[in-house]
Amino acid sequence: MSVPGVDGTGHKIETMDLVVFTTVARTGSLGAAATELRLSTPSVSVRIGALERKLGTTLFVRGARGSTTTPAGERLLDYAQRCLDLLDEAAIGVATHETQRLVLAAPASLGDVVFPTALQAVAGHAVTVHCRVAHSGEVVARIVDGSVHAGFVVPKVPLRGLRSESIGRSALVAVCRPDHPLADRRLLRIEDLCDTAVIVYRWGRDAQELAASLTHPDRGVDAPIHTTGLPATAIRLAADAGYVAVVPRFAAVRSVRDGDTVLLPLRFGDWRVDVQFVYASATADRLGVRTLLDNLPAIRAAFDED
């Protein structure tokens, strides 16, 4: 497959161009990419140079420690990966012509919860699901451009006229490992966290406000407040490194159930994580989307609703 280049000379961007480009971007060096692709390093270098000439821009900054993408390279990376993903899905779709393809996207923070439930919902239907991980804004953009059929997002994201269904509003909870000094306390105040390291799930702008509310004059350098976009990272730090993790309740259920963490008796006011199921009008009658809409109660069950 090839698509027209942009240099006006009729040169084409080939699939192998994109494969080499994305591999260099991921591995961080021409040599590592060459090893992975079983090519010579000069061949990779020539391919990247030719691609840069076709596009009329520099894609990598080359240095002694490897190659890093330029702003133009970052912009190309998303398009390149989407093209390669679509080619893979096309191959699968042709081989499994009896089923309909459903491309479903969600942020990594939601994927562990929504993807298993969604896959269970379409079980028994002639649907092949391709799950993609992307931040909420990217999920919306890909639904708009048609490369994704439906997705789950954490607002506040402009939905650009797309249809949406509320999945749930999950309260923020605090968890720590069972042997943490605060684990057995029946009553806790925010001030009681000033002697322990805290990691807050960063679900949006409100998360920064929540993190700021945990500051205290007595908090020392050995009790930092960090933020992360992945609840799983926060929970892992709670279980392994003695942090108190502030995460959505839906993200903490498994670790509490398995005994890796325990819930602390803390409430965080009106802060909630809102989750929406988003799709385009044009895909509403698609078998996979329609099946998910029919099974929204089961998906909602994974979240705490007020």
C-alpha positions as CSV (number, residue, x, y, z in Angstrom):
1,M,0.0,0.0,0.0
2,S,1.2,3.5,-0.7
3,V,-0.2,7.0,-0.3
4,P,0.8,10.1,-2.2
5,G,3.8,12.0,-0.8
6,V,3.6,15.8,-0.2
7,D,6.6,17.0,-2.1
8,G,4.8,17.4,-5.4
9,T,7.1,15.0,-7.3
10,G,4.9,12.0,-7.3
11,H,7.0,10.1,-4.8
12,K,5.1,7.7,-2.5
13,I,5.2,6.9,1.1
14,E,5.5,3.1,1.3
15,T,4.4,0.8,4.1
16,M,8.0,-0.1,4.9
17,D,8.7,3.6,5.3
18,L,6.2,3.7,8.1
19,V,7.4,0.4,9.7
20,V,11.0,1.7,9.8
21,F,10.0,5.1,11.0
22,T,7.8,3.8,13.9
23,T,10.5,1.3,14.9
24,V,13.2,3.9,15.1
25,A,10.9,6.1,17.1
26,R,10.0,3.3,19.5
27,T,13.6,1.9,20.0
28,G,15.3,5.3,20.0
29,S,18.1,4.4,17.6
30,L,18.8,3.4,14.0
31,G,20.9,0.5,15.2
32,A,18.3,-0.9,17.5
33,A,15.6,-0.6,14.8
34,A,17.9,-2.3,12.3
35,T,18.5,-5.2,14.7
36,E,14.7,-5.6,15.3
37,L,13.9,-5.4,11.6
38,R,16.8,-7.6,10.5
39,L,18.2,-4.8,8.3
40,S,21.6,-3.1,8.2
41,T,21.9,0.2,10.0
42,P,22.9,2.0,6.7
43,S,19.7,0.6,5.1
44,V,17.6,2.1,8.0
45,S,19.4,5.4,7.7
46,V,18.9,5.6,4.0
47,R,15.2,4.7,4.4
48,I,14.7,7.5,7.0
49,G,16.6,10.0,4.9
50,A,14.5,9.2,1.9
51,L,11.3,9.6,4.0
52,E,12.5,13.0,5.3
53,R,13.1,14.1,1.7
54,K,9.6,12.9,0.6
55,L,8.0,14.9,3.5
56,G,10.3,17.9,3.2
57,T,11.1,17.9,6.9
58,T,13.4,16.4,9.6
59,L,11.8,13.6,11.6
60,F,14.7,12.8,14.0
61,V,17.4,14.6,15.8
62,R,20.4,12.2,15.7
63,G,23.0,12.2,18.5
64,A,25.5,10.0,20.2
65,R,22.8,8.6,22.5
66,G,20.4,7.8,19.7
67,S,17.6,9.4,17.7
68,T,14.7,11.4,19.1
69,T,11.7,12.5,17.2
70,T,11.3,16.2,16.2
71,P,7.9,17.9,16.5
72,A,7.2,16.9,12.9
73,G,8.2,13.3,13.8
74,E,5.8,13.3,16.7
75,R,3.0,14.4,14.5
76,L,3.8,11.7,11.9
77,L,4.1,9.0,14.5
78,D,0.4,9.0,15.3
79,Y,-0.6,8.9,11.7
80,A,1.9,6.2,10.9
81,Q,0.8,4.0,13.7
82,R,-2.8,4.4,12.8
83,C,-2.0,3.4,9.1
84,L,-0.2,0.3,10.3
85,D,-2.9,-0.6,12.7
86,L,-5.5,-0.3,10.0
87,L,-3.5,-2.5,7.7
88,D,-3.3,-5.2,10.4
89,E,-7.0,-4.9,11.0
90,A,-7.7,-5.1,7.3
91,A,-5.8,-8.4,7.1
92,I,-7.7,-9.8,10.0
93,G,-11.0,-8.5,8.6
94,V,-10.5,-10.2,5.3
95,A,-9.5,-13.5,6.9
96,T,-12.6,-13.4,9.2
97,H,-15.2,-12.1,6.8
98,E,-18.0,-13.7,8.7
99,T,-17.6,-11.2,11.6
100,Q,-17.9,-7.5,11.8
101,R,-15.0,-5.4,13.1
102,L,-15.4,-3.1,16.1
103,V,-12.6,-0.8,17.0
104,L,-12.9,0.3,20.6
105,A,-10.7,2.8,22.4
106,A,-10.2,4.0,25.9
107,P,-7.6,5.6,28.1
108,A,-5.2,3.2,29.8
109,S,-6.7,4.3,33.1
110,L,-10.1,2.8,32.0
111,G,-8.9,0.0,29.8
112,D,-8.5,-2.6,32.6
113,V,-12.1,-2.1,33.6
114,V,-14.0,-1.5,30.4
115,F,-12.2,-3.7,27.8
116,P,-12.9,-7.0,29.6
117,T,-16.5,-6.1,30.2
118,A,-17.0,-5.0,26.6
119,L,-15.4,-8.2,25.3
120,Q,-17.8,-10.2,27.5
121,A,-20.7,-8.2,26.2
122,V,-20.1,-9.1,22.5
123,A,-19.4,-12.7,23.3
124,G,-21.6,-14.9,21.1
125,H,-22.0,-12.2,18.5
126,A,-20.3,-12.0,15.1
127,V,-18.0,-9.2,16.2
128,T,-14.2,-9.0,16.3
129,V,-13.0,-6.3,18.7
130,H,-9.8,-4.4,18.4
131,C,-9.0,-2.6,21.6
132,R,-6.9,0.5,21.4
133,V,-5.4,2.7,24.2
134,A,-5.4,6.4,23.8
135,H,-6.1,9.5,25.9
136,S,-9.6,10.8,26.0
137,G,-9.1,13.6,23.6
138,E,-7.5,11.2,21.1
139,V,-10.4,8.8,21.5
140,V,-12.8,11.5,20.5
141,A,-10.7,12.6,17.6
142,R,-10.5,9.1,16.2
143,I,-14.2,8.5,16.5
144,V,-14.7,11.8,14.6
145,D,-12.3,10.7,11.8
146,G,-13.8,7.2,11.6
147,S,-10.8,5.2,12.6
148,V,-12.5,4.2,15.9
149,H,-16.1,3.1,16.1
150,A,-16.7,3.9,19.8
151,G,-14.9,4.5,23.0
152,F,-14.8,5.4,26.7
153,V,-13.6,8.8,27.9
154,V,-13.1,10.7,31.0
155,P,-14.7,14.1,30.5
156,K,-14.2,17.0,30.3
157,V,-13.6,16.4,26.6
158,P,-15.5,18.3,23.8
159,L,-17.6,15.6,22.1
160,R,-18.1,17.6,18.9
161,G,-21.7,16.5,18.4
162,L,-21.0,12.8,19.1
163,R,-23.5,10.7,21.0
164,S,-22.7,9.8,24.6
165,E,-24.0,7.7,27.4
166,S,-23.0,8.1,31.0
167,I,-21.3,5.0,32.4
168,G,-20.7,6.2,36.0
169,R,-19.4,8.7,38.5
170,S,-16.7,7.0,40.6
171,A,-15.7,8.5,43.9
172,L,-12.1,9.1,44.8
173,V,-10.8,6.8,47.5
174,A,-7.5,6.4,49.3
175,V,-5.8,3.0,49.6
176,C,-2.6,1.8,51.3
177,R,-1.0,-1.5,52.0
178,P,-2.2,-3.5,55.0
179,D,0.9,-2.9,57.1
180,H,0.9,0.9,56.5
181,P,0.8,2.9,59.8
182,L,-2.5,4.4,58.8
183,A,-4.2,1.2,57.7
184,D,-5.9,0.4,61.1
185,R,-7.1,3.9,61.7
186,R,-10.9,4.1,62.0
187,L,-11.0,7.9,61.7
188,L,-8.7,10.0,59.4
189,R,-8.4,13.6,58.4
190,I,-6.6,14.9,55.4
191,E,-4.0,16.4,57.8
192,D,-3.1,12.8,58.9
193,L,-1.5,12.2,55.5
194,C,1.2,14.8,56.0
195,D,3.8,12.3,57.1
196,T,3.3,9.8,54.3
197,A,4.1,9.9,50.5
198,V,0.9,10.3,48.4
199,I,0.3,9.6,44.8
200,V,-2.9,11.0,43.1
201,Y,-4.5,9.8,39.9
202,R,-4.4,12.7,37.4
203,W,-7.7,12.4,35.6
204,G,-8.0,16.0,34.6
205,R,-7.5,19.5,35.8
206,D,-9.4,18.9,39.0
207,A,-6.8,16.3,40.0
208,Q,-4.2,19.0,40.4
209,E,-6.5,20.9,42.7
210,L,-7.1,17.8,44.8
211,A,-3.3,17.2,45.0
212,A,-2.8,20.8,46.2
213,S,-5.4,20.3,48.9
214,L,-3.2,17.6,50.4
215,T,-0.3,20.0,51.1
216,H,0.5,20.8,54.7
217,P,3.1,23.0,56.4
218,D,4.5,19.9,58.2
219,R,4.9,17.8,55.1
220,G,8.6,17.0,54.6
221,V,10.6,16.1,51.6
222,D,10.4,12.4,52.5
223,A,6.6,12.7,52.1
224,P,6.0,14.0,48.6
225,I,2.8,14.4,46.7
226,H,3.0,13.0,43.2
227,T,0.5,12.6,40.4
228,T,0.2,9.9,37.7
229,G,-2.1,9.3,34.7
230,L,-2.3,5.6,35.5
231,P,-4.3,4.4,38.5
232,A,-2.4,1.1,38.3
233,T,0.8,2.9,38.9
234,A,-0.6,4.6,42.0
235,I,-1.9,1.4,43.3
236,R,1.4,-0.4,42.7
237,L,3.2,2.3,44.6
238,A,0.8,1.9,47.5
239,A,1.2,-1.9,47.6
240,D,5.0,-1.9,47.0
241,A,6.4,1.3,48.3
242,G,4.2,2.4,51.2
243,Y,2.4,5.3,49.4
244,V,-1.1,6.3,50.0
245,A,-2.8,6.2,46.6
246,V,-5.8,8.4,45.7
247,V,-7.6,6.7,42.8
248,P,-11.2,6.1,41.5
249,R,-13.0,3.5,43.5
250,F,-13.4,1.3,40.3
251,A,-9.6,1.2,40.0
252,A,-9.1,0.1,43.5
253,V,-11.6,-2.8,43.7
254,R,-9.3,-5.6,42.5
255,S,-6.3,-4.6,44.7
256,V,-8.5,-4.3,47.8
257,R,-10.3,-7.6,47.0
258,D,-6.9,-9.4,46.6
259,G,-5.6,-8.0,49.8
260,D,-2.8,-5.9,48.3
261,T,-4.3,-2.7,49.6
262,V,-7.0,-1.6,52.1
263,L,-9.4,1.3,51.9
264,L,-8.7,4.3,54.2
265,P,-11.6,6.1,55.9
266,L,-11.2,9.3,53.9
267,R,-13.6,11.3,51.7
268,F,-12.6,13.7,49.1
269,G,-15.7,15.9,48.8
270,D,-17.3,16.3,45.5
271,W,-14.4,15.1,43.4
272,R,-15.6,12.3,41.1
273,V,-14.3,10.7,37.9
274,D,-17.0,10.8,35.2
275,V,-16.9,8.1,32.5
276,Q,-18.8,8.4,29.2
277,F,-19.4,5.9,26.4
278,V,-19.0,7.8,23.1
279,Y,-19.9,6.9,19.5
280,A,-20.9,8.6,16.3
281,S,-24.4,8.6,14.9
282,A,-23.1,6.8,11.8
283,T,-22.0,3.8,13.9
284,A,-25.0,3.6,16.1
285,D,-26.5,0.7,14.1
286,R,-23.2,-1.1,13.8
287,L,-23.6,-4.6,15.4
288,G,-20.7,-4.1,17.9
289,V,-21.8,-0.6,19.0
290,R,-25.5,-1.7,19.2
291,T,-24.5,-4.7,21.3
292,L,-22.5,-2.5,23.7
293,L,-25.4,-0.1,24.0
294,D,-27.7,-3.0,24.9
295,N,-25.2,-4.1,27.5
296,L,-24.5,-0.8,29.2
297,P,-26.0,-1.9,32.5
298,A,-23.3,-4.6,32.8
299,I,-20.6,-2.1,31.9
300,R,-22.0,0.4,34.4
301,A,-21.8,-2.3,37.1
302,A,-18.0,-2.0,37.1
303,F,-18.3,1.7,38.2
304,D,-19.8,3.4,41.3
305,E,-22.7,5.6,40.4
306,D,-24.1,8.3,42.6
